[in-house]
């Protein structure tokens, strides 16, 4: 049954005739309006979406002061912790930089030490090689040279690996030119050492012979502990003076002057012209001669100048001094018969 008919049927039973008619009219108008609304709804009109307020989409803030203060304290604490962690990381970075700098300095120092020790290492290597060669006889070196020459081809570099013939390997074969050079060097060192030893033995023998001759003379005695070299030198000087001509004034042909030492001049003693003189030997003092002020130009005009000149030769200890004053406590010269 349609809706409006059902409505009329119900209204006839529930209301009186006047009221029923009124409700019927009212229901008819209501149904007509409803029908019109349904017909409108059935048209293809797009449904309008509900309006959304964008202000409601924003997150809701908590306006509670207590919770805001708590959140602020937590944020400040996290920030403080982060700053402390950054400080620790910076300190660790600085420490690592210092450690790297120290290691770099140590590495540079070690490199310099190695560079400085390289010449020493090379010299020690050569010395060890020479010592090993010195222990080998000439025949052994020549034998090794022949064996190496047979097994090493021409142009083979030092350090190549070559079969030694006995099942092993000769890791560092020595070329014959190296062995021959080492042999020549060793021979030269041996000859030089023998020459030096011969000269030393000859000088020692001559010294001993002169000392024996000196001890045999009655007028010369060698005290205990006295340097025998000075005594022998004095004797040789006296022998040379005895062979040469007596003292003559300076400038004459074949003349030999007496060059007084400084100490004998101060003490007014007779100098024996030896180096050192007898007075200085007994007094255990240094025997020196004064150089003439004109010794470089050679224009000394004093014939009896007691100072040293170029023509007087070597063998004296020369000292450049000014005027030499004699001592007040002079010793008297011994009389000569």
C-alpha positions in Angstrom: 0.0 0.0 0.0 1.3 3.5 -0.9 2.4 5.6 2.0 -0.2 8.3 1.5 -3.0 5.8 1.4 -1.9 4.3 4.6 -1.7 7.7 6.1 -5.3 8.5 5.0 -6.5 5.2 6.4 -4.9 5.8 9.7 -6.1 9.3 10.0 -9.7 8.2 9.3 -9.6 5.9 12.2 -7.7 8.1 14.6 -9.3 11.5 14.2 -12.8 12.8 13.5 -13.9 13.7 10.1 -12.8 17.4 10.2 -9.5 16.7 11.8 -9.0 13.7 9.5 -9.5 15.9 6.5 -7.0 18.4 7.9 -4.4 15.7 8.6 -5.0 14.2 5.2 -4.4 17.5 3.5 -1.4 18.1 5.6 0.0 14.6 4.9 -0.6 15.0 1.2 1.4 18.2 1.1 4.1 16.7 3.2 4.3 13.7 0.9 4.4 15.9 -2.1 7.2 17.8 -0.7 9.0 14.6 0.1 8.5 13.3 -3.4 9.9 16.5 -4.8 12.9 16.2 -2.6 13.4 12.6 -3.6 13.1 13.5 -7.3 15.7 16.2 -6.7 18.0 13.8 -4.9 17.7 11.3 -7.8 19.1 13.9 -10.2 22.8 13.5 -11.1 24.0 16.4 -9.0 27.3 15.8 -7.2 27.2 15.6 -3.5 28.9 18.4 -1.8 31.7 17.4 0.6 31.5 18.5 4.1 33.5 21.7 4.8 36.7 21.1 6.7 38.1 23.9 8.8 41.9 24.0 8.3 42.4 25.6 11.6 41.2 22.4 13.2 43.9 20.4 11.3 46.8 22.1 13.2 48.1 20.1 16.1 46.7 20.9 19.3 49.2 22.6 21.7 49.4 21.8 25.3 48.8 25.1 27.0 49.6 23.6 30.5 52.5 25.7 32.0 53.7 22.8 34.2 54.0 20.4 31.3 55.7 23.1 29.2 58.3 23.8 31.9 59.0 20.1 32.2 59.5 19.8 28.5 61.8 22.8 28.5 63.9 21.4 31.3 64.3 18.1 29.4 65.3 20.0 26.2 67.8 22.1 28.1 69.3 19.0 29.7 69.6 17.2 26.3 71.2 20.3 24.9 73.7 20.5 27.8 74.6 16.8 27.3 75.1 17.4 23.6 77.4 20.3 24.3 79.5 18.3 26.8 79.7 15.4 24.3 80.9 17.9 21.6 83.6 19.2 24.0 84.8 15.7 24.7 85.0 14.9 21.0 86.9 18.2 20.4 89.4 17.3 23.2 89.9 13.9 21.8 90.5 15.4 18.3 93.1 17.8 19.8 94.8 14.9 21.7 94.9 12.8 18.5 96.4 15.8 16.7 99.1 16.1 19.3 99.8 12.4 19.2 100.1 12.5 15.4 102.4 15.5 15.7 104.6 13.7 18.2 104.8 10.6 16.0 105.6 12.8 13.0 108.5 14.4 15.0 109.7 10.9 16.0 109.5 9.6 12.5 111.5 12.7 11.2 114.1 12.2 13.9 114.4 8.5 13.1 114.8 9.3 9.4 117.6 11.8 10.2 119.3 9.3 12.4 119.2 6.7 9.7 120.5 9.2 7.1 123.3 10.2 9.5 124.1 6.5 10.2 124.2 5.5 6.6 127.8 6.4 5.9 128.9 4.6 9.1 127.0 1.5 8.0 128.6 1.6 4.6 132.0 2.1 6.1 131.5 -0.8 8.5 130.3 -3.0 5.7 133.4 -2.2 3.7 135.6 -2.8 6.8 134.0 -6.2 7.4 134.4 -7.2 3.8 138.1 -6.1 3.9 138.7 -8.1 7.1 137.1 -11.2 5.6 139.4 -10.8 2.6 142.4 -10.2 4.8 141.8 -13.6 6.5 142.0 -15.3 3.2 145.3 -16.1 1.7 146.2 -15.0 -1.8 145.9 -18.5 -3.1 142.4 -18.8 -1.7 141.3 -15.5 -3.2 142.6 -16.5 -6.6 141.0 -19.9 -6.4 137.6 -18.3 -5.5 138.1 -15.8 -8.3 138.7 -18.6 -10.8 135.7 -20.6 -9.6 133.4 -17.5 -9.8 134.7 -16.6 -13.2 133.9 -20.0 -14.5 130.4 -20.0 -13.0 129.4 -16.4 -13.6 128.8 -15.3 -17.1 130.2 -12.1 -18.5 128.2 -9.0 -17.4 126.5 -10.8 -14.5 125.6 -8.2 -11.8 126.3 -8.6 -8.2 123.4 -10.3 -6.3 122.2 -12.6 -9.1 121.5 -16.2 -8.1 123.7 -18.8 -9.8 124.1 -22.5 -9.3 127.3 -23.1 -7.4 127.7 -26.7 -8.7 127.4 -28.5 -5.3 123.6 -28.6 -5.2 123.2 -25.2 -3.6 123.0 -21.7 -4.9 125.6 -18.9 -4.8 123.2 -16.1 -3.8 125.8 -13.3 -4.0 128.6 -14.2 -6.4 131.6 -12.0 -6.2 133.0 -10.9 -9.6 136.6 -11.4 -10.2 137.3 -7.7 -10.6 136.0 -7.1 -7.0 138.3 -9.8 -5.6 141.3 -8.6 -7.5 140.6 -5.0 -6.4 140.3 -6.2 -2.8 143.5 -8.1 -3.2 145.4 -5.1 -4.5 144.1 -3.0 -1.6 145.1 -5.5 0.9 148.6 -5.8 -0.6 149.0 -2.0 -0.5 147.9 -1.9 3.2 150.3 -4.7 4.1 153.2 -3.0 2.3 152.4 0.3 4.0 152.1 -1.3 7.4 155.4 -3.2 6.9 157.1 0.1 5.8 155.9 1.9 8.9 157.0 -1.0 11.2 160.4 -1.0 9.6 160.9 2.7 10.1 159.8 2.4 13.7 162.2 -0.5 14.4 165.0 1.4 12.7 164.3 4.6 14.7 164.1 2.6 17.9 167.4 0.8 17.2 169.1 4.1 16.4 167.8 5.6 19.6 168.9 2.7 21.7 172.4 2.8 20.1 172.7 6.5 20.8 171.5 6.1 24.3 174.1 3.3 24.9 176.9 5.5 23.6 175.7 8.4 25.7 175.7 6.3 28.9 179.2 5.1 28.1 180.6 8.7 28.2 181.9 9.7 31.6 181.0 13.4 31.4 177.3 12.7 30.6 175.0 10.8 32.9 171.3 10.0 32.4 169.2 10.4 35.6 166.6 7.9 36.5 163.2 8.8 35.0 164.7 11.4 32.7 163.4 11.4 29.1 165.9 9.6 27.0 164.7 11.3 23.8 165.8 14.7 25.1 169.1 13.4 26.2 169.8 11.8 22.8 168.7 14.9 21.0 171.1 17.0 23.2 174.0 14.6 22.4 173.3 14.7 18.6 173.2 18.5 18.8 176.5 18.6 20.6 178.1 16.2 18.1 176.9 18.4 15.2 178.2 21.5 16.9 181.6 19.9 17.4 181.9 19.0 13.7 181.0 22.5 12.5 183.3 25.5 12.7 183.5 27.7 15.8 181.2 30.6 16.3 182.0 33.6 14.1 180.2 37.0 13.7 177.0 37.0 11.6 177.4 37.6 7.9 180.8 35.8 7.4 181.0 32.8 5.1 180.4 29.5 6.9 179.6 31.2 10.1 177.4 29.7 12.9 176.0 32.1 15.5 174.9 31.3 19.0 171.2 32.0 19.4 170.6 32.6 23.0 167.4 31.3 24.4 165.1 33.7 26.3 165.7 32.0 29.7 169.5 32.1 29.4 169.3 35.7 28.3 167.2 36.7 31.3 169.5 34.8 33.8 172.7 36.0 32.0 173.7 32.4 31.4 175.8 30.9 28.6 173.5 29.1 26.1 175.0 26.1 24.4 172.9 26.7 21.2 171.1 23.4 21.6 167.4 22.8 21.3 166.7 22.5 24.2 169.8 23.9 25.8 171.4 22.3 28.8 170.3 25.0 31.3 166.6 24.5 30.3 166.9 20.7 30.5 168.3 20.8 34.0 165.8 23.5 35.1 162.9 21.5 33.4 161.6 24.5 31.6 160.6 25.3 28.0 163.5 26.4 25.8 162.4 29.1 23.3 164.2 31.6 21.1 163.1 35.1 20.3 162.7 36.0 16.7 164.4 39.1 15.4 162.1 42.0 14.4 163.8 42.1 10.9 163.7 38.3 10.3 161.0 38.7 7.6 162.8 41.4 5.6 166.3 40.0 6.3 167.7 43.6 6.9 169.2 43.0 10.3 172.5 45.0 10.5 173.7 43.8 13.8 176.5 41.2 13.2 176.2 39.8 16.8 172.4 39.6 17.0 171.5 36.9 19.4 168.0 36.5 18.0 166.7 34.0 15.4 166.8 34.8 11.7 165.6 32.9 8.7 169.1 31.9 7.6 169.6 30.2 11.0 167.4 27.3 9.9 164.8 25.3 11.7 165.0 23.1 14.8 164.3 25.8 17.4 161.1 26.8 19.2 160.6 30.4 18.0 158.6 33.0 19.9 157.8 36.5 18.7 158.4 38.8 21.7 159.3 42.4 22.2 162.2 43.6 24.3 163.4 41.0 26.8 164.5 42.4 30.2 167.2 40.6 32.2 166.3 39.4 35.7 167.5 41.4 38.7 168.8 38.2 40.4 171.2 37.3 37.7 173.5 34.3 38.1 177.2 34.8 37.5 178.6 33.2 34.4 180.9 30.4 35.1 184.5 31.1 34.3 186.0 29.3 31.4 189.6 28.4 31.5 
